[in-house]
Amino acid sequence: MSVMHTSWRDRLREHPLGAALWAGALALALSLTLSQFLHRDLLGEIGEVSRLLERQQALAAEHEATTDALLVLSRALQRTEPPTAESSAFVAQQAAAFRQHVDQLDQRLSAMPAIAAGAAYRDTLPALRAFPGDDVVPGSAASLGAVDAAERLARLGRALRVNDDADRLAQQAAMIRLRSRTIALTYVMCLLFTFTAAVATYGVLSALRERTTRREADAARREAVDAGERAQAASRDKSRFLGMLSHELLTPLQSIISSMDIIESRGRVEAGEPLFLRLREGTRALRARLSDLVDFAKMSAGSLAVSPRRFRLDRLVEEVIADHEEAVLRKDLDIHWEPGPDLRQAVVTDPRRVRQILDNLVSNAIKYTERGGVTVQAAVSADAGRLDLEVRDTGIGIAPDVLTRIFDPFYRASASASMADGSGLGLAVVRSLVDLLDGEILVESTPGTGTRFAVTLPLGAGVAASPEAAPSPAVVSPAVLVVDDAHDARAAMADVLRGLGYAPTEAGTAREALRLLDERAFTAVLLDIDLPDVPGGELARRIREGQGPNQATRLVKVSASHDPESPDDRWFDTRADKPASAAQLRAALHDAVSPAHARTA
């Protein structure tokens, strides 16, 4: 089992929308990742600024508290009244509180090294730590000067610190705003990149897919054209082969059947001679099977055609029954013919196909019947525009489970040794021919009792059954021209015609036939279509369009190739398929001349 591997390029060309979605998703994922990284960096900066602001606020609060403590201490030292124990204790308490605030201020400043490194704070902190010293007596002048200096330094330091921090915080805020705008712009650009990547990917892949699809369509179209040409060539070759096969096999068979008809008509064999009966039955079976094989091949190729014309159904049924008399006598069976009303009227359909249907049904009934017999019924309903055929037998019957399979090609309902002969195509051909003629077929069977086949066929479209024309008046010379390039078949057919009361003349080529037709008038012309110099259809056209004495002569198309209907058929009055028996030749020439009249002329 072979496994086809599809490359990723082929998959992208086949699914451009999916590829575009994947490209967009990848671009979006990259955009989100970059945005998330920048956002995380921004959050870190915002957090740092927040912590700086918190430290700044704490430092400002501590600075304010230290300043307030320094002011309280300075005012206590500036009192002019004599110091008392209570005032001295208060001053000492305020001095201790001031030192505590100075220590806390120092701790806050150590957390902000950039601010603590300023010159104002390097000069201010030592003075603050040295103040108020050991002399903390209220009213001391030195203390008062130190307090004034410390207060000035403290206020100056606070102003410097606040201004410096304000500038730094303003710069931090401006930087944060700039970074925020940058991140927003980056996110928008990422979205635009995502959309552009998806659209570009879809466009490129769609173009590639359209180009690939166009190439594949062109290749498929060329392959279809090539396949159609090869199929047509194969069909033509098959038709030529079938024509050659049928012509090469059925033409010699024409000589055999015609010779047997002559031997029988001259009384050279006794009636019921077993050897002669076997010979006739064998040739009949061979002719039927060859016809079935050729027609089945044409049905499979869809080239089987219908050629409707007017004929007598009762005569056709009688000829089919006569063809099977040897088989009936050999098996000691009875065959009954039950004609219906109006059967002597002419009907319009394809007589060759009707004969083939009836021949296969009768042959099948005889093959599967060992005792009793076969009954054939035929009827014409002019009002309903149809003809009905029925074949009944008293044979072995058909089991219900195989009734639906009997019309399958090469299927046989019985595999017994006595009934295993046959190609298995008979009923398959019957069903195909019935369908070809737009008819219906019904089968009923009881195992051990017998089988009944009923066929209904429509008459020719727009043509109702009509009485057959009366025979032509007697002619003095019922001359018939036989044109065939096969010498044995031509001579045998001429002998059969002599036995039927005609005066045949033979021609082996179209040139010879045209010479004879210009010299004298003929009652009918049996014209083989496979002539070596001029096709039979072309010869018929020349006869009809010529000015000779045979322009209106009855032309019979004789063919062994089972050719389909062609435009040249309009030049012929009727046709006879090789190998044609004496009865078939008699029917083909019946409208042209009556042999009985010819004999009395």
Secondary structure, DSSP 8 states (H G I E B T S, - for coil): -------HHHHHHH-HHHHHHHHHHHHHHHHHHHHHHHHHHHHHHHHHHHHHHHHHHHHHHHHHHHHHHHHHHHHHHT--S---HHHHHHHHHHHHHHHHHHHHHHHHHHT-HHHHTSHHHHHHHHHHHH-S-S---TT-HHHHHHHHHHHHHHHHHHHHHHHHHHHHHHHHHHHHHHHHHHHHHHHHHHHHHHHHHHHHHHHHHHHHHHHHHHHHHHHHHHHHHHHHHHHHHHHHHHHHHHHHHHHHHHHHHHHHHHHHHHHHHTT-S-TT-HHHHHHHHHHHHHHHHHHHHHHHHHHHHT------EEEEHHHHHHHHHHHTHHHHHHTT-EEEEEE-TTTTSEEEE-HHHHHHHHHHHHHHHHHT-SSSEEEEEEEEETTTTEEEEEEEE-SS---GGGGGGTTSTT--S---GGG--S-S-HHHHHHHHHHHTT-EEEEEEETTTEEEEEEEEE--TT---B---------S--EEEEE-S-HHHHHHHHHHHHHTT-EEEEESSHHHHHHHHHHS--SEEEEES--SSS-HHHHHHHHHHS-STTTT-EEEEEESS-----GGGGG-SEEEESS--HHHHHHHHTTT--HHHHHH-
